Amino acid sequence: MKKNKRTIGEQSLAHHLKMGGKLSVVSKSSLRSLKDLSIVYTPGVAAVSLFLAKNKEKVRDYTMKGNSVAVISDGSAVLGLGNIGPEGALPVMEGKCVLFKTFADIDAVPIVLATQNTEEIIAIVKAIAPGFGGVNLEDISAPRCFEIEERLKQELTIPVMHDDQHGTAIIILAGLLNALKVVKKNISHVKIVVSGAGAAGMAITKILIGEGVKHILVVDRSGIIHKGQAELVKEKRIIAEMTNSHDKRGSLADALEGSDVFIGVSAPDLVTKEMVQTMASKAIVFALANPTPEIMPDVALSGGAFVVATGRSDFPNQLNNAQVFPGVFRGALDNHVTLITDEMKRNVAHVIAGLVSRPNAHNIVPNIFDKRLVKSIARVIRG
């Protein structure tokens, strides 16, 4: 009798235990003699230190700062696992650093924080910023993530990006641009429903409006967000002002009736086949909750969806922020960009979409292993 195959989770546990984590530090300098030691460390390094103390603008040329990113999390919103703390976040941050190195040759360092206090996080990141060329915030829960990112962008002179927001928004816009080509619909005319009003939902809504989308409904646990709701938090008030111009009320099912596009960044199994059947013809369904999407691709297709994407690698049309952030930071580091703007983000989405010369229902964005991705993205991240 054959033994059952190990699950992906079991294989991952064994791999991490065997490797002792996914990262190590590798020296660029060899130490084979006392002369080597005197150049790399004391007494020779004193000359470099004194030079940089007087010429701080040169630090990226003489140290690792020019090719380094701090990947920072407080463990409050890890993947689909929730608030599992810094220890639970560490293997995810390590994995992100592996992606940085593998795809963009960036030396990324995982830093997990034993605090979820907004002011403490801002102070810590500002204090360590001199040693890094960029900051990638990750898995920090909303609404704190908005203030943390905005404050750091204002107060630091290196690029800061909360990837859960902007990497996700960029790849969704890229996928949507090509999906709309497939179904032959105009972005300014389509009706879009976004399920999820957290970090990703906010960023998606903003980037779509910036691209010219005029009809968006955003839905959270209480239903369609609208201006008449009492006691909306600041971020949801902003969403209410930006969207739902006809003041529609109701549930996710109500929102989906007659809509052209569903974008889910929320929770598993929220959408049924029957709900998809109420959408417009040639509907686009991006069900991106991980690991279980809002609706499984086969169910969405059976309900009449024409283009379906998920966040998973085992289905066609994976939309994942890993297709975005290595190239964005490669460009920011190479071109000494201090602020990643909304225009740059939209430009990146167009570049990614353009790498698929003939999009179809099963191929709307390039594969994460496409060697053109990082270089193409990096070229449009310029100050």
KADA-V338788 format. One record per backbone hydrogen bond with DSSP energy under -1.0 kcal/mol. NH is the residue of the N-H (numbers start at 1). CO is the residue of the C=O. E is the energy in kcal/mol with one decimal. If there is no record, write none. Layout:
nh->(NH/NH)
co->(CO/CO)
e->(E/E)
This chain:
nh->(11/12/13/14/15/16/17/18/19/20/21/37/38/39/40/41/44/45/46/47/49/50/51/52/53/54/55/58/59/61/62/63/67/68/69/70/71/72/73/77/78/81/84/84/85/89/90/93/94/95/96/97/98/99/100/101/102/103/104/105/106/107/108/109/111/113/121/122/123/124/125/126/127/128/129/131/132/133/135/136/137/138/145/146/148/149/150/151/152/153/154/155/156/161/163/165/166/168/169/170/171/172/173/174/175/176/177/178/179/180/181/182/183/185/189/190/192/193/194/195/196/202/203/204/205/206/207/208/209/210/211/212/213/217/219/220/223/224/225/229/237/238/239/240/241/242/243/244/247/255/256/258/259/260/261/262/263/264/265/269/271/276/277/279/280/284/285/286/287/288/300/301/302/303/304/305/306/307/309/310/319/323/324/325/328/329/330/331/332/333/334/335/337/345/346/347/348/349/350/351/352/353/354/355/356/360/363/370/373/376/377/378/379/380/381/382)
co->(7/8/9/10/11/12/13/14/15/16/16/33/34/35/36/37/38/41/43/44/45/46/47/48/49/50/51/55/56/58/58/59/64/65/107/134/109/136/111/139/82/78/75/82/75/85/86/89/90/91/92/93/94/95/96/97/98/99/100/101/100/67/106/69/71/73/117/118/119/120/121/122/123/124/125/128/129/68/159/70/161/72/141/143/144/145/146/147/148/149/150/151/152/135/137/162/162/163/165/166/167/168/169/170/171/172/173/174/175/176/177/178/179/180/186/186/215/261/217/263/219/198/199/200/201/202/203/204/205/206/207/209/208/192/194/223/220/250/218/226/233/234/235/236/237/238/239/216/244/251/252/278/256/191/191/284/193/286/195/293/294/272/273/276/259/260/307/262/309/264/296/297/298/299/301/300/283/283/285/317/310/320/321/321/324/325/326/327/328/329/330/331/332/341/342/343/344/345/346/347/348/349/350/352/353/363/360/367/370/372/373/374/375/377/378/380)
e->(-2.6/-2.5/-2.3/-2.1/-2.3/-2.7/-2.1/-2.3/-2.5/-1.9/-1.4/-1.9/-2.2/-1.6/-2.8/-2.6/-2.5/-3.0/-1.4/-1.5/-2.5/-2.6/-2.1/-2.5/-2.1/-1.1/-1.4/-2.3/-1.6/-1.6/-1.1/-1.4/-2.1/-1.4/-1.5/-2.4/-2.7/-2.3/-1.9/-1.6/-2.6/-3.5/-1.1/-1.4/-2.0/-1.5/-1.6/-2.4/-2.7/-2.0/-2.2/-2.1/-2.0/-1.9/-2.2/-2.2/-3.0/-2.5/-1.8/-1.3/-1.5/-2.4/-1.1/-2.4/-3.1/-2.4/-2.5/-2.3/-2.3/-2.5/-2.5/-2.3/-1.9/-1.8/-1.2/-1.8/-2.2/-1.7/-2.6/-3.1/-1.8/-2.5/-1.8/-1.3/-2.5/-2.2/-2.5/-2.7/-2.1/-2.5/-1.8/-2.1/-1.8/-2.3/-1.8/-1.1/-2.1/-1.4/-2.1/-2.5/-2.0/-2.0/-2.3/-2.4/-2.5/-2.6/-2.6/-1.6/-2.6/-2.7/-1.0/-2.0/-2.1/-2.1/-1.6/-1.5/-2.7/-2.6/-3.0/-2.9/-2.9/-2.4/-1.9/-2.9/-2.2/-2.1/-2.5/-2.3/-2.1/-2.3/-1.1/-1.3/-2.5/-2.4/-3.0/-2.4/-1.6/-2.9/-3.0/-1.6/-2.2/-1.9/-1.9/-2.5/-1.9/-1.8/-1.9/-2.5/-2.0/-2.2/-2.1/-2.5/-2.1/-2.2/-2.1/-2.6/-3.0/-3.6/-2.9/-2.2/-2.0/-1.8/-2.0/-1.7/-2.9/-2.6/-2.9/-3.4/-2.3/-2.0/-2.4/-2.7/-2.0/-1.3/-1.5/-2.3/-3.1/-1.5/-2.4/-1.1/-2.7/-2.2/-1.8/-2.2/-1.9/-2.3/-1.9/-2.3/-2.3/-2.6/-2.4/-2.3/-2.2/-1.9/-2.2/-2.4/-2.5/-2.0/-2.0/-2.2/-2.7/-2.4/-2.2/-1.1/-1.6/-1.5/-1.8/-2.2/-1.5/-2.4/-2.7/-2.8/-1.4/-1.5/-1.1/-1.3)
